[in-house]
Amino acid sequence: MAKSRTQFVCQSCGAVTNRWSGKCEACGAWNTIVEEADDGVLAGPKASPRKGRNIPLASLSGSEPQAPRIESGIAELDRVTGGGFVRGSAILIGGDPGIGKSTLLLQTAAALARTGEKVVYVSGEEATAQVRLRAERLGLAGAPVALAAETSVEDILATLAGEKPALVVIDSIQTLWTAAAESAPGTVTQVRACAHAMIRYAKQSGATVVLVGHVTKDGQIAGPRVVEHMVDAVMSFEGDGSGPFRVLRTTKNRFGPTDEIGVFEMTGLGLREVPNPSELFLGDRDQSSPGTVVFAGMEGTRPLLVEIQALVAPSPLSMPRRTTVGWDGNRLAMILAVLEARCGVRFGSNDVYLNVAGGLRIVEPGADLAVAAALVSSLSGVALPPDCVYFGEVSLTGRIRPVGHAASRLKEAEKLGFQSAVVPEAVAGEEARGRSIAVRGTAALADLVADVAGGHRAEGARAVSGPDRDRFRSGGRQIAGPATRTGTGRAGLTRAEAGREAAGRWDDGDWEPEM
């Protein structure tokens, strides 16, 4: 008998090496390399060699009918999928433990089953009795969903062959195993083989297969990346486990838009759809505190207003903290550098904290202007207008660049009762026509600093009197003034000096408001 050979496979990225090492050279993960058989998937009987056949070729011209879809009955989920489940497609959903993946899919299975479609829910992590308890708690016990607790791929496929369902839910792909692979369940070889078997079943039968995937501590779907390439759509279920809000985000969709989101609220009776998430994320907003601003963003095709909070505080550390929640930390470092280099606003001796309210994660650069406004507002202690929204991209030169979908952003702000908007100057003229909201264009970041500094006169002595005045004039809260064209001294100030004269006077790098 020939001696079996082994290889070492990274369980995080699927990279193969000839020897074991503590760190994977491909993805940089530690202690993820596991020894597996070189022929991890057992070879079946050798097929007799055959000659190739001619493949029919087609031209680019011509029309094809739209892919048939099944509406799930949950509007937010149908929005994310692009109008419903496509028959014969495979969908991978990932999320943190306890975030509500099983609850969402059980509600989806029940809603679809009540429309007359055949639905099979296969759980590899829970027993049948446990799934029934959840269904009873959610009020779904009467839904005609076929339930099974099984982990063998061969048994699952044999059962599905006789049922012919429209939707199959597998919870989760890491718990499945197949006899065609020698490695243990959950390893790269098993996950790849099981996913390939379920995807092949979806293509051959026309059923929609939804696979639940575990995530790593970094929030990435565990297992080989090849699984994400094999499926038709990849979705992530996000949110703060301690809060009620959940966001379903699509990162890949062959049959619909990407970066689309669906918003849900976790309640005692399961997940509730949120048709207007802007009102949800702006609820209980503190409108009088410095450092808060409303950002008019876009998530896929949906405009979304969200509150961005910033806190700038004196730091006792030699290296001040830079902490972000819901935004890219590297992007925050860039905004701070532009404010210091181009606008003369000093943050070097301060801790900076940035938070996106509601547990939402923002990835678009259009939030740069709103983040800069929140930072300057917190540093100066001046609250921004509560009925104003901000959006725009900040360049390294300090200029404000335009962003897409400006009309949709302003329309959403109008609908929620906002009176003004600070936008890039390039889009202010054309978008301001025929709108009830006042649109003010900003060409440079220094102009925004001047507007915030000019708010000191409107705030009056109330905002900077007593202990607040001493704390504001201390080294922990300094605004060094607008940037100069030469970069040093007071010569060649930009037009932001109008705001400086309105707010107070500039004295040796310390901003001193008038009393």
C-alpha positions as CSV (number, residue, x, y, z in Angstrom):
1,M,0.0,0.0,0.0
2,A,1.4,3.4,-0.9
3,K,2.3,5.6,2.0
4,S,-0.2,8.5,2.3
5,R,1.4,11.9,2.0
6,T,0.4,14.9,4.1
7,Q,0.3,18.7,3.6
8,F,-0.2,21.7,5.8
9,V,-3.2,23.9,5.1
10,C,-4.0,27.3,6.7
11,Q,-7.5,27.2,8.1
12,S,-7.9,30.9,7.6
13,C,-7.0,31.5,4.0
14,G,-6.5,27.9,2.6
15,A,-2.8,28.4,1.7
16,V,-0.9,25.1,1.4
17,T,2.7,24.6,2.6
18,N,5.1,21.7,2.8
19,R,5.9,22.1,6.5
20,W,4.3,23.4,9.6
21,S,5.0,26.9,10.8
22,G,3.4,29.1,13.5
23,K,2.5,31.9,11.1
24,C,0.9,31.7,7.7
25,E,3.0,33.5,5.2
26,A,0.0,34.2,3.0
27,C,-2.4,35.9,5.4
28,G,-0.3,36.5,8.4
29,A,-2.5,34.5,10.8
30,W,-0.9,32.7,13.8
31,N,-1.6,29.0,14.8
32,T,-3.9,28.4,11.8
33,I,-1.9,25.8,9.9
34,V,-3.2,22.2,10.3
35,E,-1.8,19.0,8.9
36,E,-4.1,17.3,6.4
37,A,-3.8,14.4,4.0
38,D,-2.4,15.3,0.6
39,D,-5.4,13.7,-1.1
40,G,-7.9,15.4,1.3
41,V,-10.8,14.6,-1.0
42,L,-10.8,10.9,-1.7
43,A,-10.4,10.0,-5.4
44,G,-13.3,8.0,-6.8
45,P,-13.0,5.3,-9.5
46,K,-11.0,6.6,-12.4
47,A,-13.2,7.7,-15.3
48,S,-12.4,6.2,-18.6
49,P,-10.7,8.8,-20.9
50,R,-13.0,10.4,-23.5
51,K,-12.5,12.7,-26.3
52,G,-13.5,16.4,-25.9
53,R,-16.6,17.7,-27.6
54,N,-17.2,20.9,-29.4
55,I,-18.8,23.7,-27.3
56,P,-21.4,25.9,-29.0
57,L,-20.4,29.5,-29.1
58,A,-22.8,32.5,-29.0
59,S,-22.5,36.2,-29.8
60,L,-22.8,39.1,-27.4
61,S,-25.9,40.3,-29.1
62,G,-29.3,39.0,-28.0
63,S,-31.6,39.3,-25.0
64,E,-32.1,37.0,-22.1
65,P,-35.1,36.8,-19.7
66,Q,-34.6,38.1,-16.2
67,A,-33.6,35.5,-13.6
68,P,-36.7,34.2,-11.9
69,R,-36.9,35.4,-8.3
70,I,-38.8,34.3,-5.1
71,E,-39.9,37.2,-2.9
72,S,-39.2,36.2,0.7
73,G,-41.9,38.4,2.2
74,I,-39.4,40.4,4.2
75,A,-39.0,43.8,2.4
76,E,-35.5,44.6,3.8
77,L,-34.1,41.2,2.9
78,D,-35.6,41.5,-0.6
79,R,-34.0,44.9,-1.0
80,V,-30.6,43.5,-0.1
81,T,-30.9,40.6,-2.5
82,G,-32.0,42.8,-5.3
83,G,-35.7,41.9,-5.4
84,G,-35.8,38.4,-3.9
85,F,-34.0,35.0,-4.1
86,V,-32.9,34.0,-7.5
87,R,-33.7,30.3,-8.2
88,G,-30.7,28.1,-8.4
89,S,-28.4,30.6,-6.6
90,A,-26.2,30.1,-3.5
91,I,-26.0,32.8,-0.8
92,L,-23.4,32.9,2.0
93,I,-24.4,34.9,5.2
94,G,-21.9,35.6,7.9
95,G,-22.1,37.4,11.2
96,D,-20.8,37.4,14.8
97,P,-22.2,34.7,17.2
98,G,-25.5,35.7,18.7
99,I,-26.1,38.6,16.3
100,G,-29.3,37.0,14.9
101,K,-28.5,35.1,11.8
102,S,-30.5,32.0,12.7
103,T,-33.4,34.2,13.8
104,L,-33.4,36.1,10.5
105,L,-33.3,32.9,8.4
106,L,-36.0,31.2,10.5
107,Q,-38.3,34.2,10.0
108,T,-37.5,34.2,6.3
109,A,-38.2,30.5,6.0
110,A,-41.5,30.9,7.8
111,A,-42.5,33.9,5.7
112,L,-41.7,32.1,2.4
113,A,-43.4,28.8,3.5
114,R,-46.6,30.7,4.2
115,T,-46.7,31.8,0.6
116,G,-47.0,28.1,-0.5
117,E,-43.3,27.5,-1.3
118,K,-41.5,24.4,-0.1
119,V,-38.8,25.3,2.5
120,V,-36.3,23.1,4.2
121,Y,-34.3,24.3,7.3
122,V,-31.3,22.1,8.2
123,S,-29.5,22.9,11.4
124,G,-26.1,21.4,12.2
125,E,-25.6,23.3,15.4
126,E,-29.0,22.9,17.2
127,A,-31.3,20.0,17.8
128,T,-34.8,19.9,16.4
129,A,-36.3,20.7,19.8
130,Q,-34.1,23.8,20.2
131,V,-35.2,25.2,16.8
132,R,-38.8,24.5,17.7
133,L,-38.4,26.5,21.0
134,R,-37.1,29.5,19.0
135,A,-39.9,29.2,16.5
136,E,-42.5,29.1,19.3
137,R,-40.9,32.2,20.9
138,L,-41.0,34.1,17.6
139,G,-44.6,33.0,17.0
140,L,-43.7,30.9,13.9
141,A,-44.6,27.5,15.2
142,G,-47.5,27.2,12.7
143,A,-45.4,27.9,9.6
144,P,-45.1,24.8,7.3
145,V,-41.3,24.7,7.4
146,A,-39.6,21.2,7.0
147,L,-37.0,21.0,9.8
148,A,-34.0,18.6,10.2
149,A,-30.9,18.4,12.4
150,E,-28.2,16.8,10.3
151,T,-24.5,17.3,9.4
152,S,-23.8,14.7,6.8
153,V,-23.9,16.2,3.3
154,E,-24.7,12.8,1.7
155,D,-27.8,12.4,3.9
156,I,-28.9,16.0,3.3
157,L,-28.7,15.7,-0.5
158,A,-30.5,12.3,-0.4
159,T,-33.4,13.9,1.6
160,L,-33.6,17.0,-0.6
161,A,-33.8,14.9,-3.8
162,G,-37.2,13.6,-2.6
163,E,-38.5,17.0,-1.3
164,K,-37.6,19.4,-4.2
165,P,-37.7,22.6,-2.1
166,A,-37.6,26.1,-3.3
167,L,-35.4,27.3,-0.4
168,V,-32.8,25.4,1.6
169,V,-31.2,26.9,4.7
170,I,-27.9,25.3,6.0
171,D,-27.0,26.5,9.5
172,S,-24.0,26.3,9.3
173,I,-21.5,25.3,6.6
174,Q,-18.7,24.7,9.1
175,T,-20.7,22.0,10.8
176,L,-21.2,19.9,7.7
177,W,-19.0,16.9,6.7
178,T,-18.7,14.7,3.7
179,A,-17.3,11.2,3.4
180,A,-15.4,12.3,0.3
181,A,-12.9,14.2,2.6
182,E,-10.7,12.7,5.2
183,S,-10.1,15.8,7.3
184,A,-12.2,16.8,10.4
185,P,-15.4,18.9,10.1
186,G,-14.7,22.6,10.0
187,T,-11.3,22.3,8.3
188,V,-10.6,24.0,5.0
189,T,-10.9,20.8,3.0
190,Q,-14.3,19.9,4.5
191,V,-15.7,23.4,4.2
192,R,-14.7,23.6,0.5
193,A,-16.0,20.1,-0.3
194,C,-19.3,20.6,1.5
195,A,-19.9,24.0,0.0
196,H,-19.1,22.7,-3.5
197,A,-21.6,19.8,-3.1
198,M,-24.4,22.2,-1.9
199,I,-23.7,24.7,-4.6
200,R,-23.8,22.0,-7.3
201,Y,-27.1,20.8,-5.9
202,A,-28.5,24.4,-6.2
203,K,-27.4,24.7,-9.8
204,Q,-28.8,21.3,-10.8
205,S,-32.2,21.5,-8.9
206,G,-33.0,25.2,-9.2
207,A,-33.4,25.6,-5.5
208,T,-32.0,28.6,-3.6
209,V,-29.4,27.5,-1.0
210,V,-28.5,29.8,1.9
211,L,-25.3,28.9,3.8
212,V,-24.6,30.4,7.2
213,G,-20.9,31.0,7.8
214,H,-19.0,31.6,11.0
215,V,-16.8,34.7,11.2
216,T,-13.3,35.2,12.7
217,K,-12.4,37.7,15.4
218,D,-11.7,40.3,12.6
219,G,-15.2,40.0,11.3
220,Q,-14.3,38.0,8.2
221,I,-16.1,34.9,7.1
222,A,-14.1,31.9,8.4
223,G,-12.8,29.3,5.9
224,P,-11.2,29.5,2.6
225,R,-11.8,32.6,0.5
226,V,-12.6,30.3,-2.4
227,V,-16.0,29.6,-0.9
228,E,-16.9,33.3,-1.3
229,H,-15.9,33.1,-5.0
230,M,-18.1,30.0,-5.5
231,V,-21.3,31.5,-4.2
232,D,-23.5,34.0,-6.0
233,A,-24.0,36.4,-3.1
234,V,-22.1,37.2,0.1
235,M,-23.9,39.1,2.9
236,S,-22.8,40.1,6.4
237,F,-25.1,40.6,9.4
238,E,-23.6,43.4,11.5
239,G,-24.5,45.3,14.6
240,D,-23.6,45.9,18.3
241,G,-24.7,42.8,20.3
242,S,-25.6,45.0,23.2
243,G,-27.9,47.3,21.1
244,P,-31.1,46.5,19.2
245,F,-30.1,47.5,15.7
246,R,-28.9,45.1,13.0
247,V,-27.6,45.8,9.5
248,L,-27.6,43.3,6.7
249,R,-25.0,44.3,4.1
250,T,-24.3,42.7,0.8
251,T,-20.6,42.7,-0.4
252,K,-21.1,40.5,-3.5
253,N,-24.2,40.0,-5.6
254,R,-24.2,38.6,-9.1
255,F,-27.9,39.4,-9.5
256,G,-28.2,42.8,-7.9
257,P,-26.5,45.8,-6.4
258,T,-23.6,45.6,-4.0
259,D,-23.2,47.6,-0.8
260,E,-26.9,47.6,-0.3
261,I,-28.1,47.4,3.3
262,G,-31.3,46.3,5.2
263,V,-31.9,47.6,8.7
264,F,-33.6,45.6,11.4
265,E,-34.4,46.0,15.1
266,M,-34.1,43.1,17.5
267,T,-37.1,42.8,19.7
268,G,-38.5,40.1,22.0
269,L,-40.5,38.7,19.1
270,G,-37.6,38.6,16.7
271,L,-36.3,41.0,14.1
272,R,-38.5,43.9,13.0
273,E,-37.9,45.7,9.8
274,V,-37.0,49.4,9.9
275,P,-38.4,51.1,6.7
276,N,-36.9,54.5,7.5
277,P,-33.5,54.0,9.1
278,S,-32.7,57.7,9.1
279,E,-35.2,58.4,11.8
280,L,-33.9,55.4,13.7
281,F,-30.3,56.5,13.7
282,L,-31.2,60.1,14.5
283,G,-33.5,59.2,17.4
284,D,-32.7,60.7,20.9
285,R,-30.0,63.0,19.4
286,D,-28.4,65.6,21.6
287,Q,-28.7,68.7,19.5
288,S,-26.9,71.2,21.8
289,S,-23.6,69.4,22.6
290,P,-20.4,70.2,20.7
291,G,-18.9,67.5,18.6
292,T,-22.1,66.1,17.1
293,V,-23.0,66.4,13.4
294,V,-25.5,64.8,11.0
295,F,-24.0,63.2,7.9
296,A,-26.0,62.6,4.8
297,G,-24.6,59.4,3.4
298,M,-25.5,56.7,0.8
299,E,-25.7,53.0,1.5
300,G,-26.1,51.3,-1.9
301,T,-29.1,53.0,-3.5
302,R,-30.5,54.2,-0.2
303,P,-29.8,57.7,1.3
304,L,-29.2,57.5,5.0
305,L,-28.8,60.2,7.6
306,V,-26.6,59.3,10.6
307,E,-25.2,61.1,13.6
308,I,-21.4,61.3,13.9
309,Q,-20.0,62.1,17.4
310,A,-16.5,63.3,18.1
311,L,-14.8,64.0,21.5
312,V,-11.5,65.8,21.7
313,A,-10.1,65.9,25.2
314,P,-6.7,66.8,26.8
315,S,-4.5,63.7,27.0
316,P,-2.2,62.8,29.9
317,L,-0.3,60.4,27.6
318,S,2.8,61.1,25.6
319,M,1.1,59.4,22.6
320,P,-2.6,60.6,22.6
321,R,-5.3,58.0,21.8
322,R,-7.0,57.9,18.4
323,T,-10.1,55.7,18.7
324,T,-12.8,55.1,16.1
325,V,-16.0,53.1,16.2
326,G,-17.8,52.6,12.9
327,W,-15.2,54.4,10.7
328,D,-11.8,53.8,9.3
329,G,-9.0,54.7,11.7
330,N,-6.6,55.5,8.9
331,R,-9.2,57.9,7.4
332,L,-9.4,59.7,10.8
333,A,-5.6,60.1,10.9
334,M,-5.7,61.7,7.5
335,I,-8.4,64.2,8.4
336,L,-6.4,65.2,11.5
337,A,-3.3,65.7,9.5
338,V,-5.1,67.9,6.9
339,L,-6.6,70.0,9.7
340,E,-3.2,70.5,11.3
341,A,-1.2,71.1,8.1
342,R,-3.8,73.1,6.0
343,C,-6.0,74.7,8.7
344,G,-3.6,75.1,11.6
345,V,-5.9,73.3,14.0
346,R,-3.9,71.5,16.7
347,F,-4.7,68.0,17.9
348,G,-1.3,66.8,19.0
349,S,-1.8,67.0,22.7
350,N,-5.4,65.7,22.7
351,D,-7.1,62.3,22.7
352,V,-9.5,62.0,19.8
353,Y,-12.6,59.7,19.9
354,L,-14.9,59.2,16.9
355,N,-18.2,57.3,17.0
356,V,-20.9,56.6,14.4
357,A,-24.2,56.4,16.4
358,G,-26.4,53.4,16.1
359,G,-23.7,50.8,15.5
360,L,-23.6,51.6,11.7
361,R,-20.3,51.2,9.8
362,I,-19.5,53.9,7.3
363,V,-17.0,53.2,4.5
364,E,-17.6,56.0,1.9
365,P,-15.2,59.0,1.8
366,G,-18.2,61.4,1.6
367,A,-18.2,61.5,5.5
368,D,-14.9,63.4,5.6
369,L,-16.5,66.8,5.8
370,A,-18.9,65.8,8.5
371,V,-16.0,64.2,10.5
372,A,-13.9,67.3,10.2
373,A,-16.8,69.5,11.4
374,A,-17.4,67.3,14.4
375,L,-13.7,67.4,15.4
376,V,-13.5,71.2,15.1
377,S,-16.7,71.6,17.0
378,S,-15.6,69.4,19.9
379,L,-12.2,71.1,20.1
380,S,-13.6,74.6,20.1
381,G,-16.6,73.8,22.3
382,V,-19.1,75.3,19.9
383,A,-22.2,73.3,18.9
384,L,-23.0,73.1,15.3
385,P,-26.5,74.0,13.9
386,P,-28.8,71.0,14.7
387,D,-30.8,71.5,11.5
388,C,-27.8,71.2,9.2
389,V,-26.3,68.2,7.4
390,Y,-22.8,67.8,6.0
391,F,-21.2,65.7,3.2
392,G,-18.1,66.0,1.1
393,E,-14.7,64.4,0.5
394,V,-11.6,66.1,1.9
395,S,-8.4,65.9,-0.2
396,L,-4.9,66.1,1.1
397,T,-4.6,69.7,-0.2
398,G,-7.5,70.8,2.0
399,R,-10.0,71.1,-0.8
400,I,-13.5,69.7,-0.6
401,R,-14.2,67.3,-3.5
402,P,-17.7,66.4,-4.7
403,V,-19.4,63.1,-4.0
404,G,-22.1,61.2,-5.9
405,H,-25.8,61.1,-5.4
406,A,-26.0,64.7,-4.0
407,A,-29.6,65.1,-5.0
408,S,-30.7,61.9,-3.1
409,R,-28.8,63.1,0.0
410,L,-30.5,66.5,0.0
411,K,-33.9,65.0,-0.7
412,E,-33.6,62.8,2.3
413,A,-32.5,65.7,4.5
414,E,-35.5,67.7,3.3
415,K,-37.9,64.9,4.1
416,L,-36.7,64.8,7.7
417,G,-37.0,68.5,8.2
418,F,-33.4,69.8,7.9
419,Q,-33.1,73.4,6.9
420,S,-29.5,73.7,5.6
421,A,-26.7,71.7,4.2
422,V,-23.0,72.2,3.8
423,V,-21.8,70.5,0.6
424,P,-18.8,70.8,-1.8
425,E,-18.9,74.0,-3.8
426,A,-18.8,72.0,-7.1
427,V,-22.3,70.6,-6.5
428,A,-23.9,73.5,-4.5
429,G,-25.1,75.6,-7.5
430,E,-27.0,72.9,-9.5
431,E,-28.4,71.1,-6.5
432,A,-29.7,74.2,-4.7
433,R,-32.3,75.0,-7.5
434,G,-35.9,74.4,-6.5
435,R,-35.2,73.1,-3.0
436,S,-36.6,74.3,0.3
437,I,-33.3,73.4,2.0
438,A,-30.5,76.1,2.1
439,V,-27.4,74.7,0.3
440,R,-24.1,76.3,1.2
441,G,-21.0,75.3,-0.9
442,T,-17.6,74.9,0.7
443,A,-14.5,75.0,-1.4
444,A,-11.8,74.4,1.2
445,L,-11.6,72.9,4.7
446,A,-10.3,76.3,6.1
447,D,-13.7,77.8,5.2
448,L,-15.4,75.3,7.5
449,V,-13.0,76.1,10.3
450,A,-13.8,79.8,9.8
451,D,-17.5,79.1,10.0
452,V,-17.2,77.1,13.3
453,A,-14.9,79.8,14.7
454,G,-17.5,82.4,13.8
455,G,-20.0,80.6,15.9
456,H,-18.3,81.9,19.1
457,R,-20.0,85.3,18.7
458,A,-23.4,83.6,18.3
459,E,-22.7,81.4,21.4
460,G,-21.8,84.5,23.5
461,A,-20.3,84.4,27.0
462,R,-22.5,81.4,27.9
463,A,-20.3,78.9,26.0
464,V,-16.9,80.2,27.2
465,S,-17.4,81.8,30.6
466,G,-16.1,80.7,34.0
467,P,-14.3,77.3,34.1
468,D,-15.1,76.7,30.5
469,R,-13.1,79.8,29.5
470,D,-10.1,78.7,31.4
471,R,-10.3,75.1,30.0
472,F,-10.8,76.5,26.5
473,R,-7.8,78.7,26.7
474,S,-5.6,76.0,28.1
475,G,-3.2,73.9,26.0
476,G,-5.7,71.1,25.9
477,R,-8.2,73.1,23.8
478,Q,-6.4,75.2,21.2
479,I,-7.3,76.2,17.7
480,A,-4.2,77.7,16.1
481,G,-6.2,79.7,13.6
482,P,-6.6,79.4,9.8
483,A,-3.8,78.1,7.7
484,T,-1.4,80.5,5.9
485,R,-0.4,80.3,2.3
486,T,3.3,80.2,3.4
487,G,2.7,77.7,6.2
488,T,4.3,79.9,8.9
489,G,3.5,83.2,10.7
490,R,0.4,85.4,10.2
491,A,1.2,86.6,6.7
492,G,-1.1,85.7,3.8
493,L,-4.1,84.5,5.7
494,T,-6.9,82.9,3.7
495,R,-10.4,84.4,3.7
496,A,-11.0,82.5,7.0
497,E,-9.6,85.6,8.8
498,A,-13.1,87.0,8.6
499,G,-14.3,84.3,10.8
500,R,-11.4,84.8,13.1
501,E,-12.2,88.5,13.5
502,A,-15.8,87.7,14.2
503,A,-15.0,85.2,16.9
504,G,-12.2,86.8,18.8
505,R,-8.5,87.4,18.4
506,W,-5.5,85.3,17.8
507,D,-2.7,85.5,20.3
508,D,0.6,83.5,20.0
509,G,-1.1,80.4,18.7
510,D,-3.9,80.4,21.4
511,W,-7.5,81.1,20.4
512,E,-8.9,83.7,22.9
513,P,-12.6,84.4,22.4
514,E,-14.0,87.8,23.2
515,M,-16.0,88.2,26.3
